[in-house]
Amino acid sequence: MSNPFSKKQFLDLVKKYISGKTNPEEEDFLHNYYDYFENKTDGLSDLSKTELMEMKDQMKNSIWSATALTNPVIGKKGLVFFITQNIKKTVSAAAIFIGIITVSVLWVLSKQQATKSDNTQQLAKQHNSNIKIQPGTDKAILTISDGRIITLDSAGNGIVATQSNTVISNNNNQLVYCNDKKIDLNSIPLFNTISTPMGGQYQVLLSDGTKVWLNASSSLSFPVNFYGGERKVELTGEAYFEVAKNKASPFIVKVRDMDVKVLGTHFNIMSYTDEDRIATTLLEGSVSVSKGANSRMMVPGQQLRYYNKGVVEMKSNVDVEQVVAWKNGKFHFDEADIKTIMRQLGRWYNIDVVYEGKAPETLFGGIIGKKENINQLLKIFELTGRVHFKIEGTKITIKK
């Protein structure tokens, strides 16, 4: 593709696009031209430094306005950059293009203005060559009480097992337990475990009607059928629960030495061992959280944190959408340091993360789709100039 228009025509077209007045043909043209000058460093060489800076500022401001987010603000340890992508429900088609494509355009335009670091240049070269790192998918392993192991993502739809008059089916990436017969209360309870690997997630519909979403690197142990006066399951990792209401039988989630007890409610539990706390967030209903002799009641919008060092903290009016963003296909960061971010990315992309020297102290915020190519995602963070990445296979090295 050659440069078919003048500098003024290009600038006018970009301004027209930012104002949302371009037609589909013009949008396709801009998209194609973007592909061209990403691979041709002299694609905009006839633009002056002032014009490049003006275009960059216009595009950046359009991202903030399109996503209803503010300009970068100062956090406790440094700049917090808000970068949003794939928010299809809240922005127009033009804004989607700006949010998804123009962030990368900004990165390309920056190359015209200053010498980029070696790390960023290397990252750009790896854009197409690094195919080992892929976003996570719906996958899990079911371990049945008799020792059988079923790989759910390759099992296909249909019945995968039958236990205690309960049919266990795999239905469009959801494991379903269905009992149409009377439960024999004298039979021995049978327990199953569903586990997701790094880079995996899955849903479960338990026999009582409770729905569970499992995040990556998590597991849930549960009875095929619930007996007696309580419904008890055991969790490692992270899960979101929508508990079927049953006043006569409380639902209990055991997380290490902590119990979360409910009758019917919606809540999220994050209990990864590489995090510094267990966090229980209530979205609907009420829960009682017990740890040792201590017990606390929660109301919607609260998050109870049990830190590994013994500190207990109750947070009110938390952003529940941020907490369950993982379930809805997004990463949502709010003044998160790079180590927190990379732990989440590591579980989802199944990568090894190492740090060269001290980790950057910059805090980041924003919403990013979980299906993003990790190279493009890391480029976005590098736009801040506060962090740099080096990718070698499935290993990512981070330095200032």
N, C-alpha and C positions, 0 to 999 in steps of 0.2 A: 504494500500500500504506500503510495506517495502522498506528499503533503499537497492537497488539492485546493487549499484556500489560503487566504492571507491571514496575517496576524490579527487584523481588526475583525475579520469575519469569524475567526475562531473565538476571540474574546466575546464578541456579540452573542454567539451561539451559546457559550457557557453561561453568560448572564441571563439569556432567555431561558435556559434550562433551569437555572437556580430559581427563577421566578415562576416555574411551573408552566411555561407557555409553549414548550416545544411539542411538536407532533411526534408520533411513533417513529417516523422515518428519521427525524433529526436525533431522537434519542438513540436509535440504532447506530447512527453515524458516530455520535459521541462515544458510544460504547466501543465501536470498532477502532476509533482513533486512539482511545485509551489503550487498547491492546497493542496498537502500533507503537506509541511512544513509550510504553513500558519496556519494550524490547529495543528501542532506539533512543539512546541517551540524548541524541541531538534533535529529538522530535519537536521541541519547543525552543530550539536554540536562538531563534530570532526574537524571542521575547526578552524585554529588559528585566533586570532584577526587580525593579519597582512593580512592573506589570505582573510578574510571577508572584510576588508577595501579595499583591492586591487580589489576584485570583485565588490564592491559597486561603486568604482571610475570608473571602466571600464563601468559598466552599465549606470552610470550617464552621462559619456562623450559620450556614444553612443546616448543618448537621444538628447544632444545638437547638435551633428553632424547630426543626422538623420533629425532633424527639422530645420536645418540651423539657429539655434539661438545660441547666445553666452552664455558663462558661466555667473552665477549670477553677476550682476554689482551693484554698489552703487547708490542708489537713494537719494533724498533730505532728507528723514527721516529714511533711513535704507536700508537694503538689498532688492534687487528686484530679485525674483526668477522666472526664465522663465521655465514654465512647459507646455508641449504641448501634446495633445492627439487627436486622431481621424482625423489626417490630411492625409486622404487616397489618395488624389490627388497628394501629393508632396513627399511622401516617399514610399519606397518599402514595400512589405508584411512583411519582417523581421523587418523593422523599426517600422511598425505599432504594431507588437507584443511587441517590446521594449517599445514603447510609451504608450501602453495601459496596458500591464501586468507588465512590469518590474518596473514601478513606484511603484506599490504595492510590488514587490519583494524587492526593496530598503527599503521600510518600514519594511518588515519582517526581512531583514538582520540587520537593525538597532536594532531590538529587541535583537539580539544575542550579541550586543556590549555594550549596556548600559541599565540601568533600565529606562523603559518608564514611562511617567507621568500617573497618575491615569486617567486623562481625555482621553488620547489616548487609554488606555486599555479599558475603558468603551465604547469608540466609536467603537472599534473593535468588542466587544461583541454584539453591536447593529446592526452589519452589516446585519444579516439575520432577526433579530427580528423586526427592525423598518420599517414596510411596509406602514406606514401612509403617509410618505413623498414620493411623486412620481414626476417625471419630468412633466412639462406642456404638453398639447396636443392641437390639433386644436379644439377649442370650443368657442362659442359666442352666444349671444342672440340678436335677431333682434326685435326692437320695431317699429311697423308700425304706420302710422299717425292716424289710426282709433282706436289705443289702443291695438291692438292685439300684443301678445308677442310670438315669435317663438324661441325655443331652437334649434339652427342650428345643433349642433353636434348629436342630436338625431332625427332630422327631416328626415334624409336620402336624397339621391339624387332625384332631380326632382323639379317641380314647388311648391313653398311654398306660393305664393300670386300673385295677379294681381292688378295693380293700374295704372290709367291714361294711358291705352293702353300699359303698360309696364309689361312684364312678369318677375317675380322675382324667380330665381331658385337657388337651392343649388347644386353645382356641385363639388364633390371631395374636400370639405373643402374650397370652394370659393363661395361667394355669388355673383350672376350674375344678372345685370339689363339689359334687352334687350327690345328695343322699335323698332318695325318694321313698325309702322304706323306714320303718320304725327302728330306732337305734336300740341295740341290745345293751342295756346298762350294766349287765354282768360280764360283758366281754372285756378283754384286756385292751386298754387304749393303745393305739398304734400311732407312732410319731414319724413324720416326714420332715425333710429339710430341703429347702430350695436355696441355692447359692448362686450369686452372680460373680463373675470374675472381674478383674480390672477391665474396663472397656465394655461392660455389660450392664443391662438393667432388665427388669421383668415385673409383671403384675401377677397377683394371686387373688383369686376369689375363694375364700375359705368356706367351709361347709355351713357356717352360721350366717353367711351373707356378707361378712366383713371383707372389704377390699383393701389390698395392700400393694403399694408401689415400692419396689426395692431398688435402691440406687446401686451404683457400681461397687464392687468389692464388699458385698454385704451378704448376710444369710438370715433366714428365718426358720426356726424349728417350731412345729405346731402339730397338734393331734389331727388325725384324719377326721374324727368326730369329737365334739366337745361333750364331756361328761360332767355330771354333778353340778355344784353350785357356782362354778367359775369357768371362764374360758381363758386359758393361759398359753402364751407363746413366748419364744425367746429370740431376741434380736442381737445381731452384731452388725456394725456398719450404720447405714441410714435407711429409714423407711418412712413412708407417709401412710397413715391409717385412716380409713373411713369405717368406723366400727358400727356394725349392725346393732340396733337398740334391743336390749333385753334386760328389763329391770330385775329379773330373777337371777340373772347370771352375769356378774361383772366381767369385763374383759381386762386382762392383765398382761402387760408387756414387760418381760424381765430383761433388763439390760445390765449385764455384770451384776453388781450388788444393789441395783436400784429397780423398783417396781413402779410402773405407771398403770393406775387402775381407773377404768372408765366403765360407764354403762352403755353409752352410745355417743360418739363424738368424732371430730376430725382433728388430727394432730400429727406432728412430725417429730421424729426422734433422730438425732445425729449423735452417734457414739463411736466414731472411728478411733482406734487406739492411737493413731498418730496425731490426733488433735488434742488440745489441752483441756478439753471439757466434754461432758455429755450435755447436750442442749435439747430440751423438750419444749416445743412450741405448740400452743393451742390455737386452733382456728375456729372451732365451734364446740359448744357444750361445756363440760367441765371435767377436770381430771384431778386425781390425787396422786402425788408423786412421793414415794417413800424410799428412804435410804437409811438403813439402820433403824435407829429409834426416831428419826426425824421424818415428819410427814408434812407436805404442803399442798394446799388446794390452789388450782389455777383457774383463771377466767380467760375467755377469748382475747387474743392480742398479747398475751403474756408469754415470756420465754424464761424457763427456769434453767439455770446453768449450774452444774456441779463440776467444779474445776478439779483437775487431778491432784492439786496441792491442798485440797480440802475446803477451799473457799466456795461459798454458795451465793448465787446472785439471782434475783428475780428482776427481769426487765419487762416493762409495760409498754404498750403501744408499739410493738415491734412491727417491722414491715414483713407481714406474713407472705406477701407475694415474692419477696426476695428469698425467704426461707424455703419455699416450695418451688422455686424457679427450676430446679433440677428436674422435677417431675414434669414440668411443662416445656421441656426442651431447651432450656436456657441456662447460662451462667449469669448470676446477678451478684456483682461485687459492690460493696459500699465501704469505702475507706479500708480496703483490704491490702495487706502487705504482699509482696511478691511470693513469700513462702506459703501463705494461705492460698493464694491463687494457684500456685503450681501444685499444691497437694490435690486440689480439685481437678486440675487439668491432668495430673498424673494418673489419677484413678480412672478418668474417662477415656484418655487417649492411650493408656497402658504404656507410659513412658517412665524412664529413669531420669531423675532430676538431680543434678549436682551443682554446687556453688563454687566458683573460683574466687576465693577471698570472701570478704564480708558481704552478705546479701544487701542489696539496695534498700534504703529505708523509705523510699517513695510509697505513698498510698495511692491506690487506684480505685476507680468506681466505674460501673457501667453494666450494660446488658449485652451479652454476646451469645449468638445461637450455638447450640452444642454440635451442630453439624458442620461448623466452620472448618476449613482446611487449617491445620495448626500453623503452617507457615505464614498464612495471611494473618492469623490471629496474633502470632508473636510479633509480626511487623507492626501491628497497631500499638502494642505496648512499647516497641522501640521508637515510635514517633515521639514519645515523651523525651527521649534522649537520656533517660535515667536508668535504663536497663538494656542489656544486650544479650543475645542468645547465640549459641553455637550448637548445631544439630549434627549428630553423628549416629546414624542408624536410628535407634529408639532412645538414644541418650541425648539429653539437652543440658548443656552447661550454661550457667547464668553468671554474669558478672556486670559490674557497673559500667 
